[in-house]
Amino acid sequence: MKKRILTGDRPTGPLHLGHYVGTLANRVRLQDEYDVFLVIADYHALTRKAEKEHVVATRQFSRDLVLDYLAVGIDPEKTTIYVQSDVPSVCELHLLFSMLTTVPRLERVPTLKEVMADENLDIASYGLLGYPVLQAADILHVRAHLVPVGKDQESHVELTREIARRFNFLYGEVFPEPAALIGDVPTLPGTDGRAKMSKSLGNAIFLCDDAQMVEQKVRGMYTDPTRVRADIPANPEGNPVFAYHDAFNPDRAEVEDLKARYRQGKVGDVEVKKKLARALNAFLDPIRERRAYYAARPRLVDDILAAGAAKVRPISQATLDAARTAMGLGRSSK
């Protein structure tokens, strides 16, 4: 029997290149080796914005996520794709886990302060503070063994391991302790030079961007601000443009040539960026083609999500029943 993977995304907008190197590439690679569950985490999307228009928008964003998944090569015959709110038993498991988790422990999760700063929040909502506990329920309700995540989410998986360990210690062995799998490029910098590419920061190149938009974004990318002329030697390390070349340009000889000439002051940013835009569009062209194919078949997305929820619900319910029985609560009446 294959081991299980659980991973997913919040439906708050399109996926970008940072998502690809962080988790998507691993998801595609591992779907032949593992039983993969891919959750569209619409409840998580509400931890930052709970206005009705935002709630309604998550339904369309969820469909867009499915298109992104299919476009990069995720196969719904191998990967179970479902919407979080379509599997309600995960909410009860979240409640049970919340009883095992202290507020100080959640306040130590590194991403909490980052999210609050990004969203200009002075005080975290109860939902935002408990975000990692709900994430633990997402992972453990299918009893996943492996979680492909970006580097910034590694601390969440560690909390999940702690929750599983504590539950098993108190009530008996029910849950595995899942491991985190970090992508080959742990963090892709934003086009503005910030440490992380992010939808909310407006510094992302999206998988659905057309060729012209990619060229425009690459032309505007942050480079070494001290290099005012092309004949000034500079270090390519730490330059976001070269980080993208390393991640997406398969022509290694070209990349090494650009780096050598950059160090010698014999190549300008215009040439380096032009070749990056060409490499990125070559990478994205087949993704765009597949996305267009599936976008023209909207019923297919509905069928994929319905089939995913139908498969996950009994698995999730069986896990909840096992947890309740172990605790002495008895089986769920659902």
N, C-alpha and C positions, 0 to 999 in steps of 0.2 A: 504494500500500500504506500502510495506517495505521501511524503510529508507535505504540510500545508504552508502556504504563504498568504499573509494578509497585508495589503497595502491600499492606499487610496488618496483621494484629493478632496479638498473643499470646492464646491461648485460656486466660485466667486469670479470666474472669468476664464479666459483661454489659458492653456498651458504654454510654457516658454522653454527656451533652450536649457535653462537651469534645471527645470523639471526633467528634461530628457537625460542629461548627464547624471542627475541626482538619483532618479529612480526608474524612469521609463525604460531606459536601455536594459537595466537589470530585469525588469518585468518581462520584457520581450524575450530575453535570453533564457530566463528560468521557467517559462511556461511549459516547456517540454519536459522539465525535470520534476516539477512540483505541481501539486493541486493548488492553483492560484485563485484567491478571492480578492476582488478589486472593488472597494467600497467608494461610492460617491457620497461624501460625508456632509449631507445637507444640514444635519443638526449642528455640526461644528461650524458651519457658515454663520449660524445665528449667534455665536458667542461674541461676535464683534459688532454686528448690525442686526437688530431684531425688528426693524420697521417692516410693515406689511409689504411694501413695494419690493423690499429686498428679499423677503421670504418668497414672494411670487416669482421673482427673477431667478431664484435658484433652480426652478424647474427647467427653464430654458438653458441655464448654464450647465445643468446636469446632462442635458442632451448634447450640448457642445463638447463636454468632456468625453462622452462616448465617441464622438467623431474624432477627437484627438487621439483617443486610445486606438481606435481602429486604424487611423492614419499611420501611426508609428509601427504597426505590426502586431498589436495585441489581437489574438484570435479568440472570439467568444466561444468557440468549440473547446478551447483549452483553458480559458480564463473565465471565471464566473464574475460578471459585472452586475452590481446591484446598487440601489439607492438605500442609504442608511435608514431613512424613516419608513421604508417599506418592510422593515424587519423589527417590529416593536419590542421583541423580547430582549434586545440589546439594552433597552432603557432600564429594565428591571435589574439586569446584571450590573449596569452602571451604578444603580442605587446601592446594591449590595457591596460593591467595591468601595463606594464612597464612605461606607462605615469603617473601612479598614485604613483610611488615608487621612493623615492630619493636615490641617491648614498650613503649618510651618513647612511641611515637606513640599507642598504644592508651591508655596511662595519661593522655594529654592530652585524651581525649574528655570533654567537659564532663559528660555524663550519668552517667559511671561513679561519680563521688563522690556524686552525687545519689541514684542507685540504692542504693549501699551505705549511705547514711544512712537512706533510707526503709526498707530491709530490715534495719537494725541489723547490718550485716555489717562485721567488722573487716578481713577479708582477702577479696579477690575470687577466685572460682574461676577456673580456666583458661578455662572456658566463658563466664563473665561478662565476663572481660577481652577475649575474642575475639568477643563478641557482634556488634560492628560488622563484623567480617570475614565472619561467616556472613550478616549482613544484606547485605553487598556481593555475596555469592554468590547470594542470593535475587534481588537486583535484576538482576545481570548474566547469570544463567543463561538468562533470557528476552531478554537484550539490550535492556532497557528504556531508553527515552529520557527519561522523566519519572517522578518519584516524589512523589505527594502525601503530605506528612507534616505533623505538628505542628511548631511552632517548635523544640521541644526535640530533635527528631530531625534537624534540618538539618545538624548536624555529622557525623552518620552518613553522609548522602548525600555530603558533601564528602570523607570518607574513601573512599567508594566511587569517586568520581571520581579520587582519587589512585591507588587500586589499578588502575583501568582504564588510567590514563595510564602507570603504571609497567610494567604487563604489555605494553601496546602498544609501549612504547619498547624493552623487552628482546626481545620475541619477534615483533613485527609486529602490524598492526591486526586485532584480533579484537572488541574491546568498544567500544560507544559510551560517552561520558562523560555520564551522566544528570544532569538538572537537578532541583532540588527545587522543589516547588510548595507554598507555605505558604497555609493557609486565610485567609479574609477576617478572621476573628477569631483571631489567632495563638495566644493562650493564654486560656482561660476560667478565671477564678479559682474556687477551691473554695467551697462554701457556708460554710466556716468562715473565709473571708477569706484563706486561704493563696494564694500566687501561682498555683497550678495545681490543677485538679480531678484527682483520682486515686482509682482503686479502692482502692488499698492504704491511703490516708489516711482513707477513710470520709467524704469530703466531696463526694460526687458525686450527681447526679440522673441516674438511669439511664433509657435509652430504654424499658425495660420496666416502669418504675414506674407504678403505677396513679394515678388522679387524687388519691385521698386521701393517698397517700404523697408526691406532689409538693407538695400543700398543706402537709403537715406539715414537709417539708424547707425549704420557702420560709419558713414562719413562724419557723423556727429559724435562718435565715440571719444571718450576721454583718453588722452595719452599723457606722456611725460610733459608737464607744464613748463619745465625748465628748458625744454628743447625748442627753441624759437626758430631754428633753421635746420634744414635737412643735413647740413654738413657737420653738425655737432654730434660727436659720439655719445651714445646713451645706452643704458642697460635695458634689454627687453624684459628681464625678470621684473614682475610687478606691474607690467604694462597690460591692461585688459585686452588690448588688441591681440597681443601674442598669446595670452591665455586662451582666447577663442581659436587662434590658429592651432595651438596644441591640442585642443579638444575636437576640432571639426575639420581641419585640413589634412586629408590623407597623404598629400604629397610632402613627405617628411624632408626630402632634399630641398624643396622650395622653402619650407619653414626654416630650416637650418641656414640656408643662404640668406634669407631675410634677417635672421638674428645676427649673423656674422657681419653683414653690411650695416646693420643698425648700430652695432657696437663700434664700428669704424667711422660712422658718420657718412656712409655712402648710399643711403637710401632714405627717402622721405616718408612721412606718414601717409601721404596720398597713395603711394604705390602699395604700402603694406595693407592699407585699408581696402584698396581696390581688389587685391588678391584675396583678402578675407571675405569680402562680399561675394566674390565668385565662388569660393569654397562653401560658404554657408548656403547659397542658393542651389548649388549642386547637391548638397545634403538634403535640403528641404523640398526640392522638386518632386521626388517620388512620394513624399509625405503629403504634399498638396494634391497630387493626382489621386491618391487613395481617399483623401478627405472629400474631394469633390464627388467621387463615385458614391460614397456612403451618404453624403448630404443630399443627393438626388433620390435617396430611398429612405424617407423618414420613418416608414412603418417598420423598417428593419431595426431601428434604434428602440422603438417601443417593444418589439418582440424580445430583443436582447435583455432589456431591463426587467420585463415580466418573467422571463425564464430564469434570470439570475435570482430574483426575489423568491420565486417558487422553490429553487434549489436550496437557498440559504435558510429559509424559515424553519424547516424541520431540524436542520443541523443546529441552529441557534437555540431552538426550543429544547432539544435534547441536552445541550450544554447547561441551559438554565435549570432544567429539571435535576440534572446531576449536582449542580451547585446547591440548589435548595435542599435536596435530600441529604447532602453531606453536612449542611448546616443544621439540619433538624427541622426545616420548615415544611418538608413534604413537597410533593410534586406540584407544579403549577396546574391550575384548573383550566388553562387555555388548551 
